[in-house]
């Protein structure tokens, strides 16, 4: 199996972070600075070497992400219903770009992603042909996962029915978990608040 494509999910509102950092909400959370670079830049640096191609799912103006030189894919479902819409948009885009290729999704606020993320997810996927989610500390990280093209139809049906809970859909699809050790910190730590951003600064991904 060749290397999959990757999609960084940056399509949410990020209200908790944006409201605290900018009362107008003018700066989307993925563009908040961490160790001198936008938060999403750390995710790109972690993911780009691991995949055949990379894109960003975002519903903010695409010009905001132009500096990263990646395709920007908006949701194809109205009203930003959540990460499932981003996954669906990514799968639809990828089926046009590279039919049949699985898609690895990650969140735009996870700056410490492991270097073996994609290889391990894909190895497990080759064994199961199911959605495979990353896990750590006993938790399944729903949007850090590899998705087969076969998931497109159930995703579309779920969204059309108003289903927004990723965990419920993953249970329906029989998703499995591939887990990582957290002895040196959780590799899937996500930045949701200014306090999280301060904690991330102390881990200094720029010093990697």
Secondary structure, DSSP 8 states (H G I E B T S, - for coil): ----EEEEE--S--HHHHHHH-TT--S-GGGSEETTEEHHHHHHHHHHTTSSEEEEE--S-GGGGGGG-SEEE--SSTT---HHHHHHHHHHHHHHHSTT--EEEEETT-TT--TTHHHHHHHHHHHH-S-EEEEETTEEEEEEEEE-TTHHHHHHHHHHTT---HHHHHHHHT-EEEEE--TT--TT----SHHHHHHHHHH-GGG-
